[in-house]
Amino acid sequence: MATNRVLYPSMVWPCSAGSVKVSCLCTFKKISNASAIVDNDVQNAFATGTNSTTLLGGVYKLRSDSLAVKGLVTCEEPNSLLHSFSGTLHWKGEQYPLSNDRILLRGFRLRNTHTCYGLVLFADCKIMRNCGLFTVKKTQIEILLNRIVILILTFLAVTATLLAVGCGVWDAQKGRKIEYITATSRGDSSLYMGFLTFWGYIIILSPVMPMSLYITFELIHVVHSLFIDWDLDMYFIEKDTPARARSTALNEQLGQIEFLFSDKTGTLTQNILTFKKCCVSGVIYGDLRYQAASPDEEALVTAARNFGFVFMSRTQDSVTVSELGKIHTYDLLAILDFSSQRRRMSVLVREPSGKIKLFCKGADIVIFERLETKCLYLDATEKALEEFAKDSLRTLCLASKNVPEEFYQSWSKEFLSATMAMQNKEAKLEAAYEKMEQELTLLGATAIEDKLQDGVPDTIHNLKNGGIKIWMLTGDKQETAVNIGYSCKLLDNNMEILEGATLRDLLWTPQINNNTSGLKNEELLNSHLKNMKATRQALVITGQDLDEIFQQDSQIASCTKQAGILQQFVELASKCETVICCRVTPLQKANVVEAVKRHQKAITLAIGDGANDVNMIKRAHIGIGISGQEGLQAVQCSDFSLAQFQYLQRLLLVHGRWSYLRVCKFLNYFLFKTFSFSFVHIWFSFFNGFTSQPTYENWFITLYTVMYTSLPVLSMALLDQDVSCHTSLKKPMLYWIGQKQQLFNLRVFAVTVLQALFTSLALFFIPYGAFYNTAYDFQTFSVTVGTSAVFTVTAEIIQRITYWTRFNVLAVVLCLILYFIMTFIVQSAHLYRVAPQDFSFPGAAYNAFSHPYVWLTILLTVVVSILPALTVRALKKALRSPDLHRVHTSDIQVSYLNEVEFRQFIHGVPPRRRSSYAFSQHHGFGDLVTTMNSRETRACEGVKTIPSLG
């Protein structure tokens, strides 16, 4: 259905069906020399009717009074298709095609443009429709912590309810029989007393609710992110590009990655192309040395310049070339543009002699299919491609064709009709392209080298040793992808590769009962999965096979009530050491990541450098963008950004592992110190008639978390490490501890609660028993329990810290000093005289600490509290694996502050494989070629174009 709009300089509204009436066009007159970027200011200018607007990079002036034109535009509805647009302009009795080359999207850059005539078609933006759903990523630890908080809240409510019931029962059975209680009571009922007591226990037990934990948690995340930003070992000096943590909430999940999904071009390779060899008429010419830091097309053009064929200039309808010193101008008749489905691109030109010629480039398969019957040099070119494949070069075949004038005139009408089609435009264009691209003459082939980035093989080797399964998702041809896999150590000659027919036999073999529904042979697949433990296997699959898997998955699962074919594929692929998905689209990349997340319940990481990797980066638990040659689209959508793939091992094995270790130790200790402190109130309730009277002095409760115990746990969460960064890189197998979630899970949480429960029992009952039937009062008892609690949690964190720095020592000492200073201050007689209700323990600390009996009680309480944990740690260390013990004991600890300076930046490939041209997933550059500014525009002879409005 068509969009309908009436357009005036400052207003937009619907009109009759199927059209847009053009009553007046607005003109953007450029009044500065800089280039311009089209953004939302254009639409704002139309909407408000302002006289001028500033586009990013240039200033344009609206001239709504200079063009009084009327016309009719019929176009498609707003959609998310960036690379296609169908519309027709009806003006002065003529029809002119409106294709995608005449649409300016948000972010487009205008160059060499003096005047731009604008017509607003859509109120919403194609770019915004492609942004996808924004999802807030959460780490597995954060998800588990949220569940634990729900358990804590449930525990708090249940405990307060039970204690409130105890209060009501005690008041009814005993409280009303005690004279001094009845004399001071207001006569409230036992039920009402229980209601008040419930809220009293909610208040005094509120420290178990980890509100301060979340605040400290976010602070830790921010500092961990700064460590990544400040790490000079991940700083790429050539481009002055540091690593960046663009998200501050995912650091610990870097230490739990199980599956890594990587793009190839620009991520594993440099995307700096070198024209190495070519084959012309069956003869190989090699070892060309010209460098071109750009995509394949520029590498070819710049290499040709070295041989005397220089691209001089182009307009919307011509191309000028210097051929061995002689200038020739070719009329550009049509461009048959590239797409990932076509895998080729053609240009139709009229030579200076008047002859019409077609030049075509593309993958070897699609070119060979369109060659004339008796083609010279075909065998020689195929052999040349084999030679190029041995060197892992990206190849491209070239062909041409002489086009008769009569055939061109007939074809141009068909081509014009296709460009103006409102429905099935792509199919009609493809039919026109196919009609022209037949009976080609083979010219030869080119070979371009895209070198691996520095350190890629070693990085992949270390990550695989760390238990991370690496999948390479690329739009390249299978042979090229496999060759790169060997080069970067994803594959080796000792691996068995599942691909092609072998893979299809495992997934699509019909059952013995002649079932031809495409069901997999369950017995064969299960047998293969069992045998995979004894062999090293890799899997290579094409985008076409992936499409079939995704399409059949839901149908097969619903028909057979069995696991779908997608789940079986993921299970098979997950058992392999390496998976290579070639010829995949951006959507397929995202679907593969989603499938692994759903069926393996594993933590995933996706890394890429281009716009075609954005969906994959968004879909993974962790998305990393490489700031390479293809712009910053991937970086802008990522959680972390790196300049080189080699920095990924340090990001995961060092920063990720350390962050996971620190966060887990922080959470376990924080919950321990909070629970052991709060549970004491519960035990005291059984001795005070369930009156919700706190065990501790009020100011102690306030300062316990904020001042007395905050600094040691914070320093541990920021600086602790079990091994140095050098050992983390040399022993990547240590990474498994995060993958298995060994340091923080429900079992560990349960152990922490039990330890806190035992500690709270010791904190209360040892002083209670020591002071039973003695002259020591409640205030002395409270000070003793509070001091024992501070010493116990301090002794506990001393045991847990494995890497001591001056900051850890200072934090522990400072907290103990602050405890004594603040205790003497808040329990001073002077403050009691000033505010007796707020400072109700005058002289209690001085009185308690002056008795050796109190100190002996504190010492006994602390020893008993920490003894079980100390015993367990000693047994674990004694029973530890000798290899792991050697790693920890022989490691030379290097200060983290020395490792991360706190300053801001401040070939042996099997010959059986053939290579083919590696296409990207982007639409071709044909539209760009034909949209240059010129006084007379002509796309092809016999095809109408929109005349100049000036």
Buried (B, 14 or more C-beta within 10 A) or exposed (E): EBBBBBBBBBEBEEEEEEBBBBEBBBBBBBEEEEBBBBBEBBBEBBBEEBEEBEBEBBBBBBBBEBBEEEBBBBBBEBBEBBEBBBBBBBBEEEBBBBBBBBBEEBEEBBEEBEBBBBBBBBEEBBBEBBEEEEEEBBBBBBEBBEEBBEEBEEBBBEBBBBBBBBBBBBBBEEBBEEEEBEEEEEEEEBEEBBBEBBEBBBEBBEBBBBEBBBEBBEBBBEBBBBBBBBBBEBBBEEEEBBBBBBBBBBBBBBBBBBBBBBBBBBBBBBBBBBBBBBBBEBEBEEEBEBEBEBBBBEBBBBBBBEEEEBBEEBBBBBBBBBEEEEEEBBBBBBBBBBBBEBBBBBBBBBEEEEEBBBBBBBBBBBBBEBBBEEBEBBEBBBEBBBBBBBBBBBBBBBBBBEBEEEEBEEBBEBBBBBBBBBEEBBEBBBEBBEEBBEEBBBBBBBBBBBBBBEBBBBBBBBBBEBBBBBBBBBBBBBBBBBBBBBBBBBBEEEBEBBBEEEBBBBBBBEEEEEEEEBBBBBEEBEEBBEEBEEEEBBBBBBBEBBBBBBEBBEEBBEEBEBBBBBBBBBBBBBBBBBBBBBBBBBBBBBBBBBBBBEBBEBBBBBBBBBBBBBBBBBBBBBBBBBBBBBEBBBBEBBBBBBBBBBBBBBBBBBBBBBBBBBBBBBBBBBBBBBBBBBBBBBBBBEEBBBBBBBBBBBBBBBBBBEBBBBBBBBBBBBBBBBBBBEBBBBBBEBBBBBBEBEBBBEEBBEBBBEBBBBBBBBBBBBBBEBBEEEEBEBBBBBBBBBBBBBBBBBBBBBEBBBBBBEBBEEBBEEBBEBBBEBBBEBBBEEBBEEEEEEBBBBEBBBBBBEEEBBBEBBEBBBBBBBEBBBEEEEEEEEEBEEEEEEBBEEBEBBEBEEBBEEEEEEEEBEEEBBBBBBBBBBBBBBBEBBEBBEEEBBBBBBBBBBEEEE
